[in-house]
Amino acid sequence: MVPVEILGVRQQQRDQEIVVLLLDSAADLAVPIVIGAREASAIAMAQAGLATPRPMTHDLLRDVLGAVGVTLERVEIVALEGGIYFAELVLSNGVHLDSRASDAIALAVRTGSPVLCSAEIVALAGVEIVDVDQQAEVERFRDFLDHVTPEDFLGPPGGGSPGGGRNG
């Protein structure tokens, strides 16, 4: 098992599926787990520190565990079968509970519990992370190309037009 960081919830551009990304920083790989919209909302809200007026299911489970004197020690992503991720909740009393990965992650965010992932799953399903700064730079360049005009290249070198053109 390797520790992973919950990067957050994203919508994949190619197929519009919602995924939660788990980062193995040692391997520079992220494991994308397809989740439902409700689970995505539960994870994103908890990461943002937002609370609902009434407890959501994951809040309720956290509260029940606390009421019976048990804590969530960790979440383990233990298997990947047929595109479905399997997780276990490891409780302080030694009990391991089978869980959907999305529910386990939503609970981990609420309890501050670590998430671990099988190294085999990271190797099999992990994808390289595009550097966020590099991606932002590419987006800025695309935006520049979308809006550049021939006039932007007139005037003194390196300074745009003498009249203070848009890009100077």
Backbone as CSV, one residue per row, in Angstrom:
resi,resn,N_x,N_y,N_z,CA_x,CA_y,CA_z,C_x,C_y,C_z
1,MET,0.846,-1.188,0.000,0.000,0.000,0.000,0.885,1.244,0.000
2,VAL,0.478,2.229,-0.798,1.207,3.496,-0.841,0.252,4.628,-0.473
3,PRO,0.756,5.624,0.245,-0.112,6.758,0.579,-0.417,7.576,-0.668
4,VAL,-1.650,8.031,-0.771,-2.053,8.883,-1.889,-2.744,10.125,-1.342
5,GLU,-2.642,11.176,-2.106,-3.289,12.445,-1.765,-4.531,12.598,-2.641
6,ILE,-5.603,13.066,-2.034,-6.826,13.311,-2.799,-6.667,14.668,-3.477
7,LEU,-6.397,14.643,-4.783,-6.196,15.894,-5.523,-7.492,16.663,-5.684
8,GLY,-8.581,15.949,-5.810,-9.864,16.607,-5.990,-10.691,15.910,-7.040
9,VAL,-11.785,16.543,-7.356,-12.757,16.010,-8.301,-12.631,16.791,-9.601
10,ARG,-12.624,16.093,-10.717,-12.514,16.719,-12.033,-13.496,16.054,-12.987
11,GLN,-13.846,16.792,-14.042,-14.639,16.197,-15.113,-13.707,15.982,-16.291
12,GLN,-13.623,14.750,-16.762,-12.757,14.445,-17.885,-13.325,15.066,-19.147
13,GLN,-12.468,15.722,-19.913,-12.923,16.424,-21.107,-13.358,15.472,-22.208
14,ARG,-12.660,14.363,-22.358,-12.938,13.496,-23.504,-14.278,12.785,-23.417
15,ASP,-14.700,12.378,-22.220,-15.959,11.637,-22.120,-16.913,12.192,-21.068
16,GLN,-16.564,13.307,-20.466,-17.406,14.011,-19.494,-17.653,13.220,-18.208
17,GLU,-16.899,12.148,-17.974,-17.043,11.406,-16.726,-16.427,12.203,-15.582
18,ILE,-16.997,12.037,-14.396,-16.464,12.701,-13.212,-15.522,11.725,-12.524
19,VAL,-14.337,12.209,-12.181,-13.353,11.366,-11.507,-12.833,12.069,-10.263
20,VAL,-12.434,11.263,-9.292,-11.650,11.766,-8.175,-10.228,11.293,-8.459
21,LEU,-9.264,12.189,-8.281,-7.875,11.867,-8.580,-7.108,11.623,-7.292
22,LEU,-6.437,10.478,-7.233,-5.592,10.130,-6.099,-4.146,10.170,-6.562
23,LEU,-3.330,11.023,-5.951,-1.948,11.225,-6.377,-0.979,10.406,-5.543
24,ASP,-0.186,9.596,-6.229,0.972,8.951,-5.616,2.159,9.833,-5.981
25,SER,2.546,10.718,-5.061,3.585,11.699,-5.382,4.943,11.043,-5.589
26,ALA,5.192,9.892,-4.968,6.469,9.208,-5.147,6.621,8.698,-6.580
27,ALA,5.530,8.293,-7.189,5.565,7.764,-8.554,5.158,8.804,-9.590
28,ASP,4.733,9.992,-9.141,4.215,11.023,-10.047,3.090,10.493,-10.929
29,LEU,2.220,9.710,-10.319,1.076,9.154,-11.030,-0.194,9.463,-10.255
30,ALA,-1.276,9.666,-10.991,-2.579,9.866,-10.365,-3.509,8.757,-10.826
31,VAL,-4.261,8.241,-9.883,-5.244,7.207,-10.188,-6.604,7.889,-10.315
32,PRO,-7.191,7.887,-11.522,-8.525,8.472,-11.695,-9.598,7.420,-11.414
33,ILE,-10.489,7.742,-10.493,-11.577,6.826,-10.159,-12.882,7.485,-10.575
34,VAL,-13.597,6.851,-11.495,-14.880,7.386,-11.958,-15.885,7.276,-10.817
35,ILE,-16.565,8.397,-10.541,-17.544,8.439,-9.453,-18.811,9.130,-9.936
36,GLY,-19.855,9.001,-9.160,-21.116,9.649,-9.479,-21.122,11.106,-9.062
37,ALA,-22.096,11.833,-9.569,-22.194,13.268,-9.285,-22.406,13.544,-7.800
38,ARG,-23.195,12.730,-7.129,-23.447,12.957,-5.695,-22.193,12.724,-4.866
39,GLU,-21.454,11.674,-5.190,-20.218,11.402,-4.470,-19.198,12.503,-4.744
40,ALA,-19.158,12.969,-5.997,-18.251,14.063,-6.349,-18.576,15.304,-5.540
41,SER,-19.854,15.600,-5.427,-20.287,16.754,-4.644,-19.903,16.592,-3.180
42,ALA,-20.095,15.396,-2.640,-19.763,15.144,-1.236,-18.272,15.333,-0.979
43,ILE,-17.437,14.861,-1.887,-15.986,15.000,-1.729,-15.573,16.457,-1.873
44,ALA,-16.056,17.117,-2.923,-15.677,18.513,-3.178,-16.123,19.432,-2.046
45,MET,-17.334,19.230,-1.551,-17.829,20.074,-0.459,-16.982,19.894,0.795
46,ALA,-16.642,18.659,1.118,-15.830,18.403,2.305,-14.435,18.989,2.143
47,GLN,-13.851,18.874,0.951,-12.524,19.450,0.723,-12.550,20.966,0.848
48,ALA,-13.664,21.568,0.466,-13.796,23.028,0.546,-14.204,23.490,1.942
49,GLY,-14.478,22.545,2.830,-14.882,22.904,4.184,-16.311,23.395,4.284
50,LEU,-17.130,23.051,3.306,-18.526,23.486,3.304,-19.396,22.473,4.040
51,ALA,-20.327,22.976,4.801,-21.248,22.110,5.538,-22.662,22.328,5.025
52,THR,-23.463,21.288,5.112,-24.871,21.392,4.740,-25.689,21.610,6.014
53,PRO,-26.884,22.160,5.879,-27.699,22.391,7.075,-28.021,21.091,7.823
54,ARG,-28.152,20.013,7.096,-28.428,18.701,7.684,-27.307,17.756,7.268
55,PRO,-26.998,16.761,8.084,-25.881,15.871,7.748,-26.141,15.054,6.485
56,MET,-25.112,14.983,5.656,-25.154,14.086,4.506,-24.806,12.682,5.004
57,THR,-24.965,11.692,4.156,-24.722,10.304,4.549,-23.322,10.110,5.127
58,HIS,-22.323,10.705,4.495,-20.948,10.535,4.970,-20.730,11.243,6.305
59,ASP,-21.410,12.376,6.506,-21.348,13.056,7.799,-21.973,12.174,8.874
60,LEU,-23.092,11.566,8.536,-23.790,10.697,9.480,-22.907,9.517,9.881
61,LEU,-22.256,8.891,8.910,-21.385,7.758,9.217,-20.231,8.198,10.120
62,ARG,-19.637,9.341,9.834,-18.573,9.884,10.693,-19.091,10.067,12.117
63,ASP,-20.288,10.640,12.244,-20.871,10.891,13.562,-21.203,9.592,14.293
64,VAL,-21.692,8.585,13.568,-22.002,7.292,14.183,-20.716,6.648,14.707
65,LEU,-19.669,6.670,13.897,-18.394,6.106,14.353,-17.933,6.787,15.638
66,GLY,-18.014,8.109,15.664,-17.620,8.848,16.857,-18.487,8.524,18.058
67,ALA,-19.781,8.355,17.830,-20.713,8.081,18.929,-20.460,6.722,19.574
68,VAL,-19.940,5.777,18.803,-19.652,4.456,19.365,-18.174,4.298,19.730
69,GLY,-17.446,5.398,19.690,-16.058,5.389,20.138,-15.068,4.745,19.194
70,VAL,-15.370,4.761,17.914,-14.489,4.170,16.907,-14.057,5.269,15.945
71,THR,-12.815,5.190,15.486,-12.342,6.156,14.493,-11.953,5.425,13.207
72,LEU,-11.953,6.177,12.132,-11.488,5.651,10.851,-9.979,5.844,10.814
73,GLU,-9.236,4.748,10.911,-7.778,4.839,10.900,-7.250,5.162,9.515
74,ARG,-7.837,4.521,8.511,-7.384,4.757,7.141,-8.374,4.135,6.166
75,VAL,-8.247,4.566,4.928,-8.978,3.982,3.809,-7.946,3.292,2.936
76,GLU,-8.267,2.100,2.489,-7.381,1.370,1.586,-8.127,1.054,0.292
77,ILE,-7.549,1.464,-0.829,-8.075,1.084,-2.142,-7.387,-0.243,-2.455
78,VAL,-8.151,-1.332,-2.395,-7.545,-2.665,-2.370,-7.635,-3.455,-3.670
79,ALA,-8.574,-3.117,-4.541,-8.727,-3.923,-5.755,-9.346,-3.096,-6.868
80,LEU,-9.064,-3.534,-8.081,-9.659,-2.969,-9.287,-10.087,-4.152,-10.145
81,GLU,-11.397,-4.321,-10.275,-11.927,-5.454,-11.033,-12.998,-4.962,-11.995
82,GLY,-12.772,-5.186,-13.272,-13.748,-4.784,-14.276,-14.029,-3.295,-14.271
83,GLY,-13.024,-2.496,-13.977,-13.183,-1.047,-13.945,-13.784,-0.514,-12.656
84,ILE,-14.045,-1.390,-11.696,-14.625,-0.981,-10.416,-13.559,-1.066,-9.333
85,TYR,-13.422,0.019,-8.580,-12.463,0.074,-7.480,-13.139,-0.375,-6.191
86,PHE,-12.433,-1.198,-5.444,-12.916,-1.690,-4.158,-12.062,-1.079,-3.054
87,ALA,-12.719,-0.687,-1.983,-12.009,-0.070,-0.865,-12.397,-0.750,0.434
88,GLU,-11.571,-0.531,1.444,-11.876,-0.982,2.793,-11.705,0.179,3.749
89,LEU,-12.636,0.264,4.686,-12.507,1.192,5.801,-11.819,0.414,6.914
90,VAL,-10.687,0.908,7.390,-9.977,0.253,8.484,-10.256,1.061,9.744
91,LEU,-10.971,0.433,10.680,-11.409,1.117,11.894,-10.441,0.870,13.046
92,SER,-10.507,1.753,14.036,-9.601,1.673,15.181,-9.813,0.423,16.028
93,ASN,-10.940,-0.236,15.897,-11.199,-1.465,16.651,-10.745,-2.716,15.894
94,GLY,-10.045,-2.516,14.764,-9.520,-3.637,13.990,-10.449,-4.155,12.907
95,VAL,-11.648,-3.640,12.845,-12.618,-4.083,11.844,-12.282,-3.464,10.489
96,HIS,-12.404,-4.270,9.441,-12.256,-3.815,8.058,-13.626,-3.935,7.406
97,LEU,-14.117,-2.838,6.833,-15.428,-2.839,6.185,-15.275,-2.616,4.688
98,ASP,-15.947,-3.439,3.896,-15.976,-3.274,2.450,-16.713,-1.976,2.124
99,SER,-16.207,-1.229,1.150,-16.813,0.052,0.798,-16.582,0.352,-0.671
100,ARG,-17.476,1.144,-1.220,-17.192,1.718,-2.539,-16.054,2.720,-2.339
101,ALA,-15.182,2.821,-3.306,-14.048,3.735,-3.185,-14.515,5.174,-2.989
102,SER,-15.540,5.583,-3.719,-16.006,6.971,-3.622,-16.536,7.288,-2.229
103,ASP,-17.277,6.356,-1.625,-17.787,6.582,-0.272,-16.645,6.607,0.743
104,ALA,-15.694,5.707,0.576,-14.555,5.659,1.487,-13.755,6.958,1.424
105,ILE,-13.557,7.481,0.221,-12.806,8.726,0.056,-13.577,9.894,0.660
106,ALA,-14.884,9.941,0.433,-15.702,11.011,1.011,-15.636,10.983,2.535
107,LEU,-15.618,9.801,3.119,-15.513,9.683,4.573,-14.117,10.083,5.048
108,ALA,-13.093,9.680,4.315,-11.719,10.033,4.687,-11.516,11.545,4.707
109,VAL,-12.099,12.237,3.739,-11.977,13.699,3.705,-12.607,14.300,4.957
110,ARG,-13.736,13.766,5.376,-14.444,14.296,6.544,-13.739,13.994,7.862
111,THR,-13.013,12.896,7.917,-12.364,12.504,9.167,-10.879,12.860,9.194
112,GLY,-10.355,13.308,8.070,-8.927,13.610,8.002,-8.071,12.353,8.007
113,SER,-8.660,11.242,7.628,-7.955,9.953,7.638,-7.137,9.779,6.364
114,PRO,-6.003,9.089,6.472,-5.185,8.863,5.276,-5.841,7.872,4.320
115,VAL,-5.495,8.025,3.052,-5.946,7.095,2.016,-4.706,6.407,1.463
116,LEU,-4.769,5.092,1.403,-3.687,4.289,0.843,-4.234,3.543,-0.364
117,CYS,-3.354,3.282,-1.308,-3.772,2.576,-2.523,-2.771,1.464,-2.807
118,SER,-3.277,0.358,-3.270,-2.418,-0.749,-3.660,-1.417,-0.265,-4.712
119,ALA,-0.146,-0.623,-4.523,0.890,-0.233,-5.486,0.592,-0.811,-6.865
120,GLU,-0.006,-1.987,-6.898,-0.352,-2.610,-8.179,-1.406,-1.789,-8.918
121,ILE,-2.357,-1.247,-8.173,-3.388,-0.411,-8.796,-2.768,0.866,-9.346
122,VAL,-1.869,1.477,-8.578,-1.201,2.695,-9.055,-0.445,2.392,-10.344
123,ALA,0.280,1.271,-10.369,1.050,0.907,-11.560,0.145,0.612,-12.751
124,LEU,-0.986,-0.014,-12.500,-1.899,-0.410,-13.571,-2.753,0.748,-14.080
125,ALA,-3.307,1.534,-13.158,-4.300,2.545,-13.534,-3.784,3.979,-13.456
126,GLY,-2.598,4.168,-12.892,-2.071,5.522,-12.730,-1.731,6.173,-14.056
127,VAL,-1.963,7.467,-14.117,-1.630,8.255,-15.306,-0.702,9.385,-14.889
128,GLU,0.146,9.796,-15.814,1.057,10.899,-15.520,0.269,12.183,-15.367
129,ILE,0.690,12.971,-14.414,0.047,14.259,-14.166,0.745,15.318,-15.000
130,VAL,-0.050,16.092,-15.729,0.494,17.223,-16.474,0.760,18.323,-15.465
131,ASP,1.951,18.887,-15.517,2.315,19.970,-14.608,1.290,21.088,-14.725
132,VAL,0.703,21.473,-13.604,-0.350,22.492,-13.601,0.177,23.809,-14.156
133,ASP,1.420,24.191,-13.783,1.995,25.434,-14.301,2.182,25.346,-15.808
134,GLN,2.641,24.193,-16.293,2.829,24.001,-17.727,1.480,24.061,-18.436
135,GLN,0.476,23.441,-17.860,-0.853,23.450,-18.464,-1.403,24.874,-18.510
136,ALA,-1.194,25.651,-17.450,-1.662,27.036,-17.416,-0.942,27.861,-18.480
137,GLU,0.348,27.611,-18.650,1.122,28.326,-19.666,0.598,28.005,-21.065
138,VAL,0.291,26.752,-21.321,-0.269,26.350,-22.616,-1.604,27.046,-22.843
139,GLU,-2.447,27.105,-21.812,-3.749,27.772,-21.941,-3.574,29.263,-22.229
140,ARG,-2.624,29.916,-21.549,-2.373,31.344,-21.810,-1.904,31.552,-23.248
141,PHE,-1.043,30.649,-23.749,-0.555,30.765,-25.114,-1.696,30.557,-26.113
142,ARG,-2.564,29.583,-25.843,-3.721,29.367,-26.728,-4.621,30.598,-26.740
143,ASP,-4.831,31.191,-25.570,-5.646,32.399,-25.475,-4.999,33.530,-26.276
144,PHE,-3.677,33.659,-26.157,-2.952,34.669,-26.921,-3.159,34.443,-28.419
145,LEU,-3.006,33.196,-28.874,-3.172,32.896,-30.297,-4.593,33.161,-30.773
146,ASP,-5.563,32.927,-29.907,-6.958,33.170,-30.271,-7.256,34.652,-30.446
147,HIS,-6.501,35.518,-29.786,-6.822,36.943,-29.774,-5.768,37.836,-30.434
148,VAL,-4.664,37.264,-30.891,-3.598,38.071,-31.478,-4.035,38.617,-32.842
149,THR,-3.594,39.839,-33.139,-3.866,40.468,-34.431,-2.541,40.898,-35.043
150,PRO,-2.501,41.134,-36.354,-1.253,41.593,-36.974,-0.730,42.887,-36.340
151,GLU,-1.626,43.753,-35.893,-1.208,45.015,-35.284,-0.404,44.794,-34.003
152,ASP,-0.616,43.661,-33.356,0.122,43.369,-32.124,1.616,43.219,-32.377
153,PHE,2.005,42.978,-33.652,3.405,42.778,-33.965,4.060,44.030,-34.539
154,LEU,3.329,45.128,-34.630,3.879,46.385,-35.115,4.441,47.171,-33.946
155,GLY,5.386,48.039,-34.211,5.933,48.872,-33.147,7.316,48.401,-32.745
156,PRO,7.856,49.017,-31.686,9.225,48.692,-31.275,9.333,47.259,-30.753
157,PRO,10.506,46.623,-30.929,10.690,45.244,-30.470,10.491,45.134,-28.956
158,GLY,9.765,44.102,-28.560,9.596,43.798,-27.144,8.679,44.720,-26.388
159,GLY,8.077,45.703,-27.042,7.288,46.639,-26.268,5.914,46.907,-26.795
160,GLY,5.470,46.193,-27.788,4.143,46.456,-28.322,4.146,47.747,-29.103
161,SER,2.996,48.326,-29.323,2.896,49.550,-30.104,3.215,50.749,-29.235
162,PRO,3.680,51.867,-29.854,4.010,53.055,-29.075,2.809,53.592,-28.305
163,GLY,1.621,53.296,-28.756,0.426,53.789,-28.079,-0.030,52.895,-26.938
164,GLY,0.794,51.943,-26.517,0.403,51.072,-25.406,-0.591,50.026,-25.824
165,GLY,-0.295,49.298,-26.894,-1.198,48.282,-27.420,-1.598,47.246,-26.389
166,ARG,-2.561,46.445,-26.757,-3.149,45.452,-25.853,-2.127,44.541,-25.189
167,ASN,-1.186,44.049,-25.942,-0.255,43.061,-25.405,1.051,43.675,-24.936
168,GLY,1.174,44.969,-24.891,2.430,45.598,-24.480,2.269,46.215,-23.206
